Amino acid sequence: MAMPAADDPTPDSSSPELVKGLGLLDCTTIVMGSMIGSGIFIVAAEIAREVGSPGLFLVSWIISAVMTVSAAVTYGELAAMMPKAGGQYVYLREAFNPLFGFLYGWTLFLVIQTGTIAAVAVAFGKFLGFFFPWISEQHYLVNLGTVTLLGHRAALTVSSEQAVGIAVLLGLGVVNIFGLRTGAWIQNILTVVKVGALVGLVGAGLWWRSRHAPVAAAHQSFWGHAHWDSATLTILAVALVGPLFSSDAWNNVTFTGAEVKNAKRNLPLALLVGTAIVCGVYFFCNLIYLQVLPFAGIQHAPADRVATAVMEAILGPQGAALMAAAIVISTFGCMNGMSLAGARVYYAMAKDRLFFSSVGKVSPKYRTPAVSLMVQAVWASLLTLSGTYNDLLDYVIFAVLIFYILTILGVFRLRRTRPDAPRPYRAWGYPVVPVVYIVLAVFVEGALLLHRPGRSLAGLGIVAIGIPIYYFWHNRNRVPGHGTERRRDG
């Protein structure tokens, strides 16, 4: 549980609290299951179009893997040092001040976590429609036409695809209320299945490769027109958005820190093992894409479904069905992992009196943040209906990387401001590995700011809106004339 503010009254010991129910396997599957959603199956097409060569295509995945694992082993120090509910929210709060933590939690709730869950929910419905054709974005259950808001046309419709996604979101919110072990058990099974599906794709590709001429020979030039100058590096930096966000959400396990057994050992280990395995599998999947399809086939895969095109090339029409089933399982597992973990951040914010106090309540029977789980599910459902979450996700790319950079800088700051604090695990490769991440991330940020200034600045705007919101929550919990905060029950 997040530590209360310094001027908090002593908490009521009779109130129910979260329980430690997650072991190393559970933590590792949360890392892996939250990372693997729908991105690995579709982002390769956009990356290939941006970089223009197989060589740079693979380099983008290698750099992404280096950044992801570097960040994960650095976060391990903070996770072992502060195994609290809220994870990264707590790290930013303690390394800098409560405003930084709130801005992260605010952006996470507004769009990062809930928007991602919503997008994955729609992807779930889309691929489930492969087996049940009535589930489609063109099959409207409600159609009230369109309205114009601020110059933009908004459809007042609910498709069967959206309805299925919403039903799953609300269902997972309810399921995760019924005990931490229930959600963890579901996550363990689904993660094993979807990692197995990706490994199966690699295996099928190797089998196909042993019986066919290498398609790689059809690539006109492995490095294309890359000259390794500033222009090439900038293109590569912008293209990193795809692999970085296919690998994102690995930090979700830190949100559950208060519920992890032997957290000082299991959290750092889960972060390292989980990210290393997923990044390795991702690289080999993309290597298979290049082995089975010509590069133009990756760039122009129908609806950007590269993995489906690969499986069709290997197994024919049956391959498409297998891949659709794999994506349904993958997206369902991703939603479950992100739903389970994300609710712990809003719970921690509420305990710090920076969110609705009811969100900080724990179910007396199941010892889970029941209100937080449902608030998250409802907001994600609204984003699903809005049809604007993809735009919102684009806008916050720039801001998300800033929070990663700030959190890693927090390791340096805490080493200086709290040199004697217990550190059961110290970041591997410190200070070189954290600096490598910061340098690469700053370069990506610069490239995005130059080439996508509108979206980057809009992302900062979403974060900035949180500043007055923070002061609203902060001031509403102060007793007039006393300068101290008090607990609110409403």
HELIX and SHEET records of a PDB file:
HELIX    1   1 LEU A   24  MET A   35  1                                  12    
HELIX    2   2 GLY A   39  VAL A   51  1                                  13    
HELIX    3   3 PRO A   54  MET A   81  1                                  28    
HELIX    4   4 GLN A   88  ALA A   95  1                                   8    
HELIX    5   5 PRO A   98  THR A  107  1                                  10    
HELIX    6   6 LEU A  108  ILE A  112  3                                   5    
HELIX    7   7 GLN A  113  LEU A  128  1                                  16    
HELIX    8   8 SER A  160  VAL A  175  1                                  16    
HELIX    9   9 LEU A  180  ARG A  209  1                                  30    
HELIX   10  10 VAL A  215  ALA A  218  5                                   4    
HELIX   11  11 SER A  230  ALA A  239  1                                  10    
HELIX   12  12 VAL A  241  SER A  246  1                                   6    
HELIX   13  13 TRP A  250  PHE A  255  5                                   6    
HELIX   14  14 GLY A  257  GLU A  259  5                                   3    
HELIX   15  15 ALA A  263  VAL A  292  1                                  30    
HELIX   16  16 PHE A  295  GLN A  299  1                                   5    
HELIX   17  17 PRO A  302  ASP A  304  5                                   3    
HELIX   18  18 VAL A  306  LEU A  315  1                                  10    
HELIX   19  19 PRO A  317  LYS A  351  1                                  35    
HELIX   20  20 SER A  357  GLY A  360  5                                   4    
HELIX   21  21 ALA A  370  SER A  386  1                                  17    
HELIX   22  22 TYR A  389  THR A  417  1                                  29    
HELIX   23  23 VAL A  432  HIS A  451  1                                  20    
HELIX   24  24 PRO A  453  ARG A  476  1                                  24    
SHEET    1   A 2 TYR A 140  LEU A 149  0                                        
SHEET    2   A 2 HIS A 152  SER A 159 -1                                        
END                                                                             
